Structures are given as C-alpha cells and as structure tokens.
Amino acid sequence: MTIELKKDCKYSLLVPTSMGVRITPVNGQPVHSSNLFEMQATSAETNVASISSYLGLPVKVLTTFVKDSPIAQFIKSNLRSRGMDFEGPEVAQGDPWGYRHQFNIADSGFGTRGPRVQNDRAGEVGRTLNVKDFDLDRIFGQEGVQIVHLSGLIGALSPETSTFCLEIARAAKKYGTRIAFDLNYRASFWKGRQEELRANFTEIASVADILIGNEEDFQLCLGIEGPEAGGKGIEAEIEGFKGMIGRVKAAFPNASVFATTLRQVVSANEHLWGAIMLEGENWHVIEPRKITVLDRIGGGDGFVGGLLYGILKGWEPEKWPQFGWATGALATTFLTDYAQPADEDMVWSILGGNARVKR
C-alpha cells in the first residue's frame, strides 16, 4: 500500500520545534576535561526534517525565538543554510533571568567511554509555543502541507506546547495533511502531568497516519503492553516488537504505518543498527548490522527523516525503512546532530555497504 498525499502543496514537510544549541568538546573528549567546544544549532524535529531539506524537498519549521538574541540569529542562519523556511514569534528576553534558547552540553564518547548529555533548558523560549501565534488555516489550508511531523518532546514541553501540538494535529486532519507522530517519551517532562499528557498523546495518536516509538514510548505514552519476555537473541527481540506493534495497531487503527529502530551498543563507536516497520499487513525488517559511529546523537531522528522522505517521494513501502536505516546510520557519521546527505546515492551506498571512494 501507499500513503496518499495531498497535491499542490507548498511544503512537503512541516515540523513544530523548540530550537536550541549544542556545545560539544572537540576531539571526542569529555566535557569536564575540555576547554574548547564547537557549537551547533539543533532540535530533534529539525534533525528529522534535514533529510528532506538536504535532498531538495520544501520544508517549514514552526518555532519561537528570543528577540534580539545572537543565539537566535545563529539558529536562523543555520536553518537557512539547511534550506528550511521558518516562522514564529519573537519573544522578549525580559531580563538576564528571562527567556533563552535551550543548551545541550554533550560529548560524543569514545570506545568504552559512553557519551554524556547535560540538558540545560531553564527559561526555554520554546515552552511558550502557542497556537495563537500561528495562522493554521493559512499554513494548512492555503500554503498546504503534505506531512506534519509531531514529536512527543514538543508535545510534553509545557501545557502551552501540548495544546499547540493538539491544535496542529486537528488542523492537519481537517485539511488532509498526513500526520507522523514520534512519541519520544521523557520521564522528566511527564512528571506531575501523566493523566493530562496521556490524554493528549492518545488523541494525537488516534489521528496519526504514521506512529513511531520504542517499547518505552508505547507503554508509557499510550499504555500499550510492551514486548513479551521470551527467548534471547535478535529473532526473539524482533518477534516481541512485532507483538507490541500489533497491539498498537489494534488500539490505533487510523494509522497505517508503525515503525521502531533496533539498537545494540557494542561500544561508543560500534553499534548494531536495525529497524522494524509494519505497513498495512506487511512487515519490513532490517536485522541489526554493524555500523561505525562518530557521534550517536540524532541517529533515531535520521531514521524517521529517511522514512518520511521515502513516503514523500512515493516509493514502494519496502524502501521506506531501508532508506531510513541508511539515513540514521549516515547521521551517526556527522558531528552535527543531523545527517547532511549530498544526494540519494550517498544514502543507498550506505545501505549497500559500499564505502569505496567515489571520484
């Protein structure tokens, strides 16, 4: 089966997000022993969208910025360099203790030393995302969007962003835009809001066309029973995931595509990387295989980005998780949190295991 997409849309993909910056020690060193850092603009949702934008599809970002902030200027320049349109209000900082863009302080790890990430999100301007600041009838009705990608990270960021994501899902449904929802459960975001967020996430999932998540996401966001405990080994693990996804499909029959990644960490620089997708009644499994990792952050986002790109391009379903697996693997070879594919051939070469020089 294929997913029928709206025609004559200005944008192939739309992502609501809270933008921030990541600072990373150079040369793979840990944070506490470093005095030289690189800074990049980042968010999980734009990590996803980068696959489409680098490969030439029109992408739009809905976000919010701190007014007159040099960090906001840095982020805007980065989004332009990725070929993304963006829209959002400018919020006054207020005072030195007011609003700012989030900071992620992270190292990449090396060998037997795993990566460590410190999220510093106090005063995050993205928590103010409000549906009143966006004309959703214009965005979805006049400009047109083929797929909107929603993330549980934004859905749980604050009560305002929860409402924002709900209203985006409702507008998308009204205008025939397909909805992709990556659950992205974070315990710290859900603290004290479990009942409210369970209801919000359930409503979004009920209208989603594409549902993405791991066993923790489906259990804790939607109350779906996780994989059954069984035998050891990758075959048993895959069968367990299939059973869980079957239960998700029964609970949320509007969706036609369900996907998750499989990852086993051998070391910081060597992972076994795989994926499972259910499309209609058809299973597509990429059994985990070895990939070499420069920086693991963004690999899962890269998978989602490649999956959505395949759908947007109208490819046969078996190619969707194949391309997603390869764009996820590609993302782990970049120091940015997002993959920057030069062309489709670069991605397919990764799937084919062809790392020979191309002249």
Secondary structure, DSSP 8 states (H G I E B T S, - for coil): ------SS-SEEEEEE---EEEEEEGGG--GGG-S-EEEEEE-HHHHHHHHHHHTT--EEEE--EETT-HHHHHHHHHHHHTTEEEE--EE---STTS-B-EEEEE---BTTB---EEEE-TTBGGGG--GGGS-HIIIIIII-EEEEEEEHHHHTS-HHHHHHHHHHHHHHHHHT-EEEEE----HHHHTT-HHHHHHHHHHHHHH-SEEE--HHHHHHHH---------SSHHHHHHHHHHHHHHHHHH-TT--EEEEEEEEEEETTEEEEEEEEEETTEEEEEEEEEEE-S--TTHHHHHHHHHHHHHHTT--TTHHHHHHHHHHHHHTTSSSSS---SSHHHHHHHHTT------
